Amino acid sequence: MGAHGPVLRTAFRDSVPVLFAYVPLGMVFGLLLVSHGHPWVLAPLMSTFAYAGTTQLVAIGLIDRNASLLALFSAIAIIDLRHIFYSLSVARRFPLAWRRKWYLTHGLTDETYSILTSRPPLPVHDAEYCLYLTLLNHLYWIGGTALGALCGVLVKADIPALRFVLTALFLVLGMEQWKARSSNYPFLAALLAGGVAALICRQQMLLLSLLIVTLLLLLERRAPCST
């Protein structure tokens, strides 16, 4: 491991909250996938190559309705549109090698992004830290979905309460972001955007709230220039 050992340990330490959320939540996905009559091996395969988190839960319903590949792709693209903004804001921390950059973009989930933006870049080996953090979180998700799928084959159980795990994880990561930032404006803007979007159109709440909060953040950045 050499000089990268401390970087890996730091990445693992920072990823522990994700570990305790991804494994049970991944198990929920695996259990649901098997309970809908799909082969268990589809769970780890989908988590490896799609790696869309809770969007994979949405995909189960679309697959059951025999939705076309175009419909499936469009739904996932709309739900995960926010990842475009994620990638743009942390692209400078990613290594130049295209293979690593591609994987880091592929593995940039909400939780990984939250950790990267709440922790200052390491003075050395920061690109390796980003890679280790992304890989560890990805492995947690793959392992959780595979374990849940196997449990579904052997036990035939469904545990609805585990679905709250993602909400709890977002609360923890949100608190970390709150402590790490000097300004509360992004949180207030997100709260306002979510409320307005829920009132206007619940069906497209996520997409609409992202557009509103982006506009509010752009206006906040321009404010000092206009005074």
Summary of the structure (lengths in Angstrom):
residues: 227
radius of gyration: 18.7
end to end distance: 52.4
largest distance: 65.4
contacts: 667
relative contact order: 0.15
helix: 80%
strand: 0%
